[in-house]
């Protein structure tokens, strides 16, 4: 992989692709006496693997753009096959490596530009005792006030015995366009209640959850590994994308706002030169299996 950046702290290995949106392409647990265990679905950091950075917003914008402070801002679709612009353009741009040690790397995108957005973004990835901490920041350089959002888009392996625990109070329902059409208590959707570790549903799930405690755990019983995800307060929503049991993956995306927030609420308004940031941490541990 051209330009790949590799970090290793003896307990985990991380591989990054600066030219593919500063995505994570591999995050492996280095288990003593065994082969590396993929904690994220390995690949090239695009499609259905690794972890992408979501900036300057997460998920879809409907209506061809959005109105803000009396001005309509057009935003064109940016992904083939998608009717709406999705996830900003940070994941589609090359980032520049500005600093690297054996266990830490900082990357910069100084030319973010999609719709009305002009921005700079930085991400720092750090390994410590096998845990991964990712810190993402975005600075508004559009010359005007605009609403921003951000998040992380990790793809996790899904096996027959994968379990998810992620407490949430509400879940947003979606229509056939993958846009929100109301919100209900999680208690009304028992198959989507992960207040205790539970298998992923058999049917399609692509929904935003809020009222969560910004902590989740994923147990891969086949590998004897538990991954714990924690995020900073800015990431008050998670999106669970799990298309089917045989997909081989599911996504658990901690983000700062619900889907189509440009026509609702949840984005952070930044003046020119202002910044928002957020962090995600992944810890792993070996678990006993019968």
Secondary structure, DSSP 8 states (H G I E B T S, - for coil): -TTEEEEE-SSEEEEEEGGGTTEEEEEEE--TTS--EESS--SSSSSSSSEEEEEE--SEE-TTEEEETTEEEE----STT-SSEESBSGGGS--EEEEE-SSEEEEEEEEEEETTEEEEEEEEEEEETTEEEEEEEEEE-SSS-EEEEEEEEEEEE--TTEEEEE--SEEEEE-TTS-EEEEEEGGG-GGG-EEEEEE--SS-EEEEEES--SEEEEEETTTTEEEEEEE-TT--EEEEEE--GGGSEEEEEEESS-TTGGGSS--EEE-TT-EEEEEEEEEEEE----
